């Protein structure tokens, strides 16, 4: 007899084990130049992050829904008083809200409703020299973030220095270790972690 039971869909985590309904660091504020944008990968998905000429940060899925061309390769142009990102293939323009604002190939008498075309928008938050984006579990959700943006207490307006590095780490290594105080007196007092010559003790 075939197994007809199906596992309930996971909420808050992808099949690959990435946490959703969470905020992620998108870029240091200094990496987002006004009027420019670039591609990053977040939870295995391409995202275009940028800053409008007015200085507002934004994040959208970096795939035009028309022909799957990276929006990050386009340019920012003003459309009816708002800044939009133009796809480099057919010139479709998307606002920072993800909505399509212009399809140059449509004629004035075309009945097509532009509001039906959207690209995924990621809510953004900028504070203390960093830009964060929120990844909702439901990619079509327009609801506000389920959790508030990260708050680290009193920090300077911008970091003193930034180090870029890529860690090939599972969640157990990257997150669980940070929440495991039992390892601290063992690992962090080892010679290879904190040499006695520095004179620091936990």
GUGU-622307 format. One record per residue (C-alpha): residue number from 0; residue in three letters; x, y, z. Coordinates in nm, 2 decimals, decimal comma. Layout:
<atoms>
<NUM; ALA; <X; Y; Z>>,
...
</atoms>
This chain:
<atoms>
<0; UNK; <0,00; 0,00; 0,00>>,
<1; UNK; <0,15; 0,34; -0,10>>,
<2; UNK; <0,24; 0,58; 0,17>>,
<3; UNK; <-0,01; 0,87; 0,14>>,
<4; UNK; <0,11; 1,07; 0,44>>,
<5; UNK; <0,29; 1,38; 0,36>>,
<6; UNK; <0,51; 1,59; 0,59>>,
<7; UNK; <0,36; 1,93; 0,68>>,
<8; UNK; <0,54; 2,21; 0,50>>,
<9; UNK; <0,82; 2,37; 0,71>>,
<10; UNK; <0,76; 2,72; 0,83>>,
<11; UNK; <1,06; 2,94; 0,91>>,
<12; UNK; <1,32; 2,72; 0,75>>,
<13; UNK; <1,39; 2,62; 0,39>>,
<14; UNK; <1,45; 2,26; 0,27>>,
<15; UNK; <1,82; 2,34; 0,26>>,
<16; UNK; <1,81; 2,44; 0,63>>,
<17; UNK; <1,83; 2,82; 0,59>>,
<18; UNK; <1,63; 3,03; 0,84>>,
<19; UNK; <1,35; 3,24; 0,69>>,
<20; UNK; <1,13; 3,51; 0,85>>,
<21; UNK; <1,47; 3,66; 0,96>>,
<22; UNK; <1,69; 3,96; 0,90>>,
<23; UNK; <2,02; 3,92; 0,72>>,
<24; UNK; <2,32; 4,15; 0,67>>,
<25; UNK; <2,30; 4,27; 0,31>>,
<26; UNK; <2,60; 4,51; 0,29>>,
<27; UNK; <2,79; 4,78; 0,48>>,
<28; UNK; <2,63; 5,11; 0,41>>,
<29; UNK; <2,94; 5,23; 0,23>>,
<30; UNK; <2,91; 4,95; -0,03>>,
<31; UNK; <2,58; 5,10; -0,15>>,
<32; UNK; <2,66; 5,40; -0,36>>,
<33; UNK; <2,37; 5,63; -0,46>>,
<34; UNK; <2,24; 5,54; -0,80>>,
<35; UNK; <2,41; 5,21; -0,82>>,
<36; UNK; <2,33; 4,85; -0,74>>,
<37; UNK; <2,49; 4,50; -0,73>>,
<38; UNK; <2,41; 4,14; -0,69>>,
<39; UNK; <2,45; 3,94; -0,37>>,
<40; UNK; <2,34; 3,59; -0,28>>,
<41; UNK; <2,11; 3,54; 0,02>>,
<42; UNK; <2,00; 3,19; 0,13>>,
<43; UNK; <2,10; 3,07; -0,22>>,
<44; UNK; <1,89; 3,32; -0,40>>,
<45; UNK; <2,01; 3,62; -0,62>>,
<46; UNK; <1,93; 3,96; -0,47>>,
<47; UNK; <2,00; 4,30; -0,61>>,
<48; UNK; <2,08; 4,56; -0,34>>,
<49; UNK; <2,13; 4,92; -0,42>>,
<50; UNK; <2,07; 5,28; -0,33>>,
<51; UNK; <1,86; 5,52; -0,52>>,
<52; UNK; <2,00; 5,86; -0,62>>,
<53; UNK; <1,79; 6,00; -0,33>>,
<54; UNK; <1,99; 5,77; -0,09>>,
<55; UNK; <1,73; 5,51; -0,01>>,
<56; UNK; <1,85; 5,15; 0,01>>,
<57; UNK; <1,65; 4,88; -0,16>>,
<58; UNK; <1,66; 4,50; -0,22>>,
<59; UNK; <1,48; 4,31; -0,49>>,
<60; UNK; <1,50; 3,96; -0,64>>,
<61; UNK; <1,78; 3,99; -0,90>>,
<62; UNK; <1,57; 3,82; -1,18>>,
<63; UNK; <1,34; 4,00; -1,42>>,
<64; UNK; <1,02; 3,80; -1,43>>,
<65; UNK; <1,00; 3,86; -1,81>>,
<66; UNK; <1,31; 3,69; -1,95>>,
<67; UNK; <1,50; 3,61; -1,62>>,
<68; UNK; <1,77; 3,87; -1,69>>,
<69; UNK; <1,96; 4,00; -1,38>>,
<70; UNK; <1,82; 4,34; -1,29>>,
<71; UNK; <2,16; 4,42; -1,13>>,
<72; UNK; <2,29; 4,47; -1,48>>,
<73; UNK; <2,04; 4,75; -1,55>>,
<74; UNK; <2,04; 5,11; -1,46>>,
<75; UNK; <1,83; 5,33; -1,23>>,
<76; UNK; <1,60; 5,58; -1,40>>,
<77; UNK; <1,33; 5,81; -1,29>>,
<78; UNK; <0,98; 5,70; -1,39>>,
<79; UNK; <0,68; 5,93; -1,31>>,
<80; UNK; <0,86; 6,09; -1,02>>,
<81; UNK; <1,00; 5,77; -0,86>>,
<82; UNK; <1,33; 5,59; -0,90>>,
<83; UNK; <1,31; 5,26; -1,08>>,
<84; UNK; <1,55; 4,99; -1,18>>,
<85; UNK; <1,54; 4,92; -1,56>>,
<86; UNK; <1,60; 4,57; -1,69>>,
<87; UNK; <1,87; 4,58; -1,95>>,
<88; UNK; <1,69; 4,34; -2,19>>,
<89; UNK; <1,35; 4,49; -2,27>>,
<90; UNK; <1,36; 4,80; -2,05>>,
<91; UNK; <1,09; 4,70; -1,80>>,
<92; UNK; <1,12; 4,92; -1,50>>,
<93; UNK; <1,06; 4,82; -1,14>>,
<94; UNK; <1,01; 5,04; -0,84>>,
<95; UNK; <1,18; 4,98; -0,51>>,
<96; UNK; <0,84; 4,83; -0,40>>,
<97; UNK; <0,89; 4,56; -0,66>>,
<98; UNK; <0,60; 4,67; -0,88>>,
<99; UNK; <0,65; 4,71; -1,26>>,
<100; UNK; <0,62; 5,08; -1,35>>,
<101; UNK; <0,69; 5,07; -1,72>>,
<102; UNK; <0,69; 4,83; -2,02>>,
<103; UNK; <0,82; 5,03; -2,32>>,
<104; UNK; <0,68; 4,79; -2,57>>,
<105; UNK; <0,32; 4,86; -2,46>>,
<106; UNK; <0,13; 5,11; -2,67>>,
<107; UNK; <-0,10; 5,38; -2,52>>,
<108; UNK; <-0,41; 5,18; -2,60>>,
<109; UNK; <-0,28; 4,85; -2,45>>,
<110; UNK; <-0,52; 4,72; -2,19>>,
<111; UNK; <-0,25; 4,53; -1,99>>,
<112; UNK; <-0,24; 4,61; -1,62>>,
<113; UNK; <0,12; 4,67; -1,51>>,
<114; UNK; <0,03; 4,61; -1,14>>,
<115; UNK; <0,00; 4,24; -1,22>>,
<116; UNK; <0,38; 4,22; -1,27>>,
<117; UNK; <0,60; 4,23; -0,97>>,
<118; UNK; <0,95; 4,12; -0,86>>,
<119; UNK; <1,01; 4,00; -0,51>>,
<120; UNK; <1,09; 4,29; -0,27>>,
<121; UNK; <1,29; 4,24; 0,05>>,
<122; UNK; <1,22; 4,49; 0,33>>,
<123; UNK; <1,54; 4,68; 0,43>>,
<124; UNK; <1,67; 4,85; 0,74>>,
<125; UNK; <1,97; 5,07; 0,77>>,
<126; UNK; <2,14; 5,14; 1,10>>,
<127; UNK; <2,50; 5,19; 1,24>>,
<128; UNK; <2,66; 5,17; 0,90>>,
<129; UNK; <2,50; 4,85; 0,78>>,
<130; UNK; <2,20; 4,75; 0,56>>,
<131; UNK; <1,99; 4,45; 0,65>>,
<132; UNK; <1,72; 4,28; 0,45>>,
<133; UNK; <1,43; 4,06; 0,57>>,
<134; UNK; <1,36; 3,73; 0,41>>,
<135; UNK; <1,00; 3,62; 0,45>>,
<136; UNK; <0,92; 3,25; 0,44>>,
<137; UNK; <0,65; 3,32; 0,18>>,
<138; UNK; <0,81; 3,49; -0,12>>,
<139; UNK; <0,48; 3,65; -0,22>>,
<140; UNK; <0,40; 3,80; 0,12>>,
<141; UNK; <0,35; 4,17; 0,14>>,
<142; UNK; <0,30; 4,16; 0,52>>,
<143; UNK; <0,54; 4,36; 0,74>>,
<144; UNK; <0,84; 4,17; 0,89>>,
<145; UNK; <0,73; 3,92; 1,16>>,
<146; UNK; <1,03; 4,03; 1,38>>,
<147; UNK; <1,19; 4,37; 1,43>>,
<148; UNK; <1,52; 4,46; 1,27>>,
<149; UNK; <1,84; 4,37; 1,46>>,
<150; UNK; <1,92; 4,60; 1,75>>,
<151; UNK; <2,27; 4,58; 1,90>>,
<152; UNK; <2,25; 4,86; 2,15>>,
<153; UNK; <2,46; 5,18; 2,14>>,
<154; UNK; <2,69; 5,16; 1,85>>,
<155; UNK; <2,88; 5,43; 1,65>>,
<156; UNK; <2,72; 5,56; 1,33>>,
<157; UNK; <2,95; 5,35; 1,12>>,
<158; UNK; <3,20; 5,07; 1,18>>,
<159; UNK; <3,57; 5,14; 1,23>>,
<160; UNK; <3,66; 4,87; 0,98>>,
<161; UNK; <3,49; 4,59; 0,78>>,
<162; UNK; <3,62; 4,25; 0,71>>,
<163; UNK; <3,47; 4,05; 0,42>>,
<164; UNK; <3,50; 3,67; 0,44>>,
<165; UNK; <3,30; 3,37; 0,32>>,
<166; UNK; <3,25; 3,10; 0,57>>,
<167; UNK; <3,14; 2,75; 0,45>>,
<168; UNK; <2,96; 2,67; 0,77>>,
<169; UNK; <2,65; 2,48; 0,86>>,
<170; UNK; <2,41; 2,65; 1,10>>,
<171; UNK; <2,55; 2,43; 1,38>>,
<172; UNK; <2,89; 2,58; 1,34>>,
<173; UNK; <2,78; 2,93; 1,26>>,
<174; UNK; <2,50; 2,98; 1,51>>,
<175; UNK; <2,47; 2,71; 1,77>>,
<176; UNK; <2,84; 2,75; 1,88>>,
<177; UNK; <2,76; 3,11; 1,96>>,
<178; UNK; <2,48; 3,00; 2,19>>,
<179; UNK; <2,68; 2,73; 2,36>>,
<180; UNK; <2,85; 2,88; 2,67>>,
<181; UNK; <2,97; 2,54; 2,79>>,
<182; UNK; <3,25; 2,53; 2,54>>,
<183; UNK; <3,40; 2,87; 2,63>>,
<184; UNK; <3,63; 2,77; 2,92>>,
<185; UNK; <3,77; 2,48; 2,72>>,
<186; UNK; <3,81; 2,61; 2,36>>,
<187; UNK; <3,88; 2,97; 2,43>>,
<188; UNK; <4,16; 2,90; 2,68>>,
<189; UNK; <4,35; 2,67; 2,45>>,
<190; UNK; <4,69; 2,79; 2,33>>,
<191; UNK; <4,58; 2,78; 1,96>>,
<192; UNK; <4,29; 3,01; 2,04>>,
<193; UNK; <4,42; 3,26; 2,28>>,
<194; UNK; <4,80; 3,24; 2,35>>,
<195; UNK; <4,90; 3,29; 2,71>>,
<196; UNK; <5,15; 3,55; 2,59>>,
<197; UNK; <4,87; 3,80; 2,53>>,
<198; UNK; <4,79; 3,79; 2,91>>,
<199; UNK; <4,42; 3,77; 2,85>>,
<200; UNK; <4,20; 3,55; 3,06>>,
<201; UNK; <3,83; 3,48; 3,03>>,
</atoms>
